[in-house]
Amino acid sequence: MHIGLNLGFAAHPGLSDEDMYHHELDLAVEADALGYDSVWVVEHHFSDYSLCPDNFVVLAHLAGRTSRIKLGTAAVILPWNNPLRVAEKALMVDAISRGRLLLGVGRGLSRTEYEPFRIPLDETRDRFDEAAPMIFEALETGVLHGDGPFYPQPRAELRPRPRGSFLGRRYMVAGSPESVVAAARLRASMMSFIVKPVPDLMPTFTRYRELFEAEHGEIAPPIALNVNMYCHADDELAKERHFEYVNRFFLANVEHYEMAGEHFASIKGHERYAANAEYFREIGLEKAAHNYAATALWGSPERILGQIEAIRDELGDFELTVAPSFGGMPYDQARASLELFAREVLPKARSLRGKPVSTAA
């Protein structure tokens, strides 16, 4: 099982932005030494929620400080970036790291980020659907071109040239029905940030697998799950700390994305988010936060391994990305959790065999 970690770069109580950055980067360097398979870096702008405006820059830095760990974008938000520049940066980081880049893309959601870019939310789907195939094709051929309304692009030869195919290294954040279709069509691994128990998400995962297999005639790659994680030898202390910090993280998500807002109902391509917002308003944010915390990985190494096994039994083959620092958790606690997980959970979780799932039958 491929197991990585995700860095969120959220503003941290009592730390300057500069100091927070160095703590996050140190987690990535330590993860390389501890044997994690990948490190993923977000793209976010303009707020304390997360302040990482260019994940390629961060990954280029980490390429020089690490030796073997894969370097992933989780994700490049395509409507905020010119496709030509995304393709160029991806090829550059892949060359610097000698082929360690994993390219994850997404379309974003937050009005607080879209408004400064002067991009209407109802254009996000069309912009993404135009940019993504341009970029993925360019990473295979070394040439980018397009004739769409948003990104008309004369033929441009890219340098550095591709050093190898990105097939098997394409990822896409997908939750809405349209995004699931796009991920399958683009032959990208489906990335999912877990907000509900995995059994509740199985219809979405099964739909992706069906579409991928029908489109490409092969079994879909493992679903890539991203989940908060806190590991401590004391199970009760782990529960106390986890629920404290993950609740803060969830409420920051709600505020940043306006997840309980009524504006989604009037925006094209955001029907799923409108339904989720209505659900949050119905049950209340306190219960929603508790439900979210319960979906994450927390507890002693034994408990967490059991949680991973339960996901494997439900989902089959999957990749796991853990977020070790969230909700203002002190970095010494996040680092200790990451280290304990690496010692006690990582080797055993790697040995779990999730079966590739075919839906053709």
N, C-alpha and C positions, 0 to 999 in steps of 0.2 A: 504494500500500500504506500502510495506517495503521500508524504506528510510534510507540510510546510507551515510557515507562519505569516501572518498579515500585520503590517505596521500601519497604524491609523493616523499618527502625527497630530493628535488633538492637543490643544492648549492645555497646560498642566498647572494646577494650583501651586503657587510658590516657585515656579520655574520660569525663567525667560524663554522666549521662543527658541533662542539659540541653544540653551541648555537642554530643552526638550528634544531638539533635533539630535543632539549628540547621544542622549540616552536611547532614542529609537534606533539610531545607527549602530550603537553598541550591541543592542539586542540582535540585530541582523548578523553582526560579525560573530557573536557568541553562538548563534544558531548554526552558522557554518561549521564551527568547531565541534558542536554537539551532535552533528550528523543529520540535521533537518535537510529535507530534499530541496526546499525552495523558500524564498522570501518574496512577499508580494507587497507592493507599495500603491497606495491610493492616489487619486487626483481629486483635490478639493480646493476651493478658493474662498477668500473674503470673510472667514468667520473662525471663531474659536473651535467650532465643531471639528475641523480638520484643516491644517494649513500646509498642504503639499501641492503647490501649483504645477509642478513638472516632475512626474515620477521617473521619466527617463534620466533626468539629471541625477536624482538620487541613486538610481540603479547603476549609472556610469561610475559614480563614486564607489558604490559597493563592489563593483567589478574589480576595482583596484585593491580592495581591502579583504576580499574573500578569494577562495581558491577553487571551490567545487560546487557550491550551492547554486541552484537555478535562480534566475532573477525575473520576477514577474510583475506586470502592470495589472492592478486590480481596482480600477481599470483606467485606460485612457478614455476619456469621455469625448467621443468623436465630434459631436456638434460644436465643441469648444476649440477644436483644433483643425487646422488645414490638413487635408489628407496627404498632401505632398510632404509636409513637415513631419507628420507621424511616421510615414514610411522611411524617410531619411533617418530620423532619430532611431527607429527600430533597427535598421541595418547597421547604424553606427554602434549602438550598444551591443548588438550581437557580435560585431567584429571585435570590439574592445574586450568582451567577456569570452571570446572564442566559442561562441555558439550556445551560451547559457540563457539567452532571453526567452521568456514565455510571454507572448503578447495577448493580454486580455483587454477587451474593449467593451464599452457600454455607452448608454445614451444620457445618463443623468436624469435628475428629477427636480432638484431644488430651484424654486423661483429666486431665492436669494443669490444663487450663483448664475442663473441664466440672465437675469435682468442687467447686471453690469456688462455682460457680453452682448447685450442688445439683441438677443435671440428669443423670439416668442416660443413658449412651450409647445404650442400646437405645430411647430415646425420640426420638433426633435426627431420624431419617427422618420420623416422623409429625409432629413439630413443624414441620420444614421444609415438608413437603407441605401443611400447613394454613396456614402463615404466608405463603408466597411468593405464591399467587394472590390473597390478600387485599390484599397490598401493591401488586402490579402493577395490579390493578383500581382500587385507590384512587388511584394516580397518574394514571390516565386520567380518572376521574370526579370526583375531589375528595371522595369519600365512602368511609369505611371501615366495614365491618361484618363480623361473622362469628359462626357458631353452633357452632364446633368445640369439642372438649373441652379443648383447651389454651388457646385464645384467644377465649373467648366475648366478643363485642364489640357493644354496642348501636351503632346507626347514629351515626356521628360525622362532621360536616362539617369538612374540613381547611382550615386557613389557614396560610400563603398558599395560594391556589388554584393548580392546575396552570397553568403558562404555555404548555404544549405537550405533545404526546404523548411517552411514553417508548418507543414502538415504535421499534426501531432503536437504542435506548439501554439495552436490558435485557441483562444478562450473567449467566451462572451458571457457577460452578465445577462441572465434571462429569467424573467418571472412572468411578464405579461404574455398572453397568447401570441401576440405578434413577434415578440422577442424570441420565444421558443421556436417559432417557424424560421426566423432568420438564423438562429444558431445552427439549426439542423441544415438549412440550405447552404450556409457558409462553411460547413464541415468543421465547426468549432466545438470544443468541449463546452458544455453548459456549466456556468458558474452560478451557484445559488448561495445567497446570504440567508442563513436559516432564521426565519422569524416564527415558524410554526413547527410542531412536531413532524418528523419525517413522514409518518403515515399519512398525515393530512396533505403533504406535498406530492405524494406518489402519482396522482393523476397527471400533474404537470411533468414529472420526470418520465412517466410512461409515454406521454404524448411526444416528448422530445425524441425518445428512443425510437418510436414508431416512425416519425418523420425522417430521422437520420437514416434508418435502415432502408426505408422505401426510396429515399433520394440517392443513396450512395451504394446500396447493395452490400453493406457490411454493418457489423454490430457497432452501435454508438460507443464512443469512448466513455470512460468512467465519469459519472457526475462529479463535479468539483464542489464540495461543500465548504463553506466558510462559516466558522462558529467561534464564539467567545469561549475561552477556556481558563479555568483557574484550578491548579492542582496543589494540594497540600496534604501532608501525611495525616493531619488531624482532620477527620471528615467534618466534624461540626464547625470547626474554625473555617474550613474551606467554604462551607455553605454560607456562613455568616458574611464572610468577605465577598464571596461571589455575588450574592444577591444584593449586597449594598452597592457594589460598583457596576454591576450589569444593569441594575435599575437606573442608575444615573446615566449610563450610556444609552439606554433605551429612550429615556426622556429627552436626551440631547438629540437623538434621531428624530423623535416626534417634532421637536421644535424646528430643527434644521430643514426637514422635508415637509413640514406642515402636514403630517400624516393624518391628522384628524380634521383637516381643512375641507371646506365645501367647494373649493375652486376647481378640483379635478373633474367634477361632473361636467363642466363646460369646456374642457380641453380635449381636443381630438387625440386619440391614442392613449388616453389615461383612464380608461374605464375601470381597469382592475384596481387602480389606486383610489378611484372614487368609491368602489365597493369596500376596500379596506378601511378607508376613512370613516365610512358609515358604521362599519363594525367597531372601530375604536370608540366612536361616539356612543354607540349603544352599550358597550360593556364598561366603559370608563377606562381612563388611562392607567389607573392603579392596577386593575386586574390585567389589562393588556401587558403592562410591564412585568407583572409576575409570571404570566404565561410565557413571555419572551425569555425570561431568565431560566425558566424550567426547561427550555429547549437546548440550552447551552451545555457544555461539558464542565462539570465541576465535581470536586470531592477528592477523595484519596485516589492514588493510582489504580487501585483495584476497582473502585466505583467507575472511574472514567473508562477503564478498559472494558468494563461491562457495558457502558453506554455506547462505546464504539462498536462492540460486537452486536448490540441490538440494532444499530443503524445498518451494519453489514447484512444482518439477517433480513431486514426489511428491504434494503435497497440493492443488494448485490454489490458489484464492483463499484468503488468510489474512491475519489481522492479527498484528503482532509487537509484543510488549512485552518490553523488555530490562531485566534487573536489573543495574545497574552497580556496586553496592556490596554485598559479601557476604563472609562468612568472616573478618571483621576486616580487610579490605583497607584500607590507608590512604586517606583521602579525597582526597588529592592525586592518587593513582593512579586512583581511580574517576572523578574529575573529568576528568583528562586523557583517559581512555578514552572517556568520554561525548562530549567535545569532538571527538576524532579520528573517532569513529564518525559524528558529525553532519557533519563536513566531507567525509569521504571515502566513507562508506557510505550515509548517509541519502539523498542525492540520487539515487544510482544505484538503490538498493533501491526507492525510490518509483516509479521508472519501470518496474519489473518488472510484468508483466501476468499475474496468476494468473487462470485462467478460473473463473467460478462453476461449481460442480459440481452437475449434476442427476443424481439416481439413479432417476428415474422409469422409464427404459428398462430 
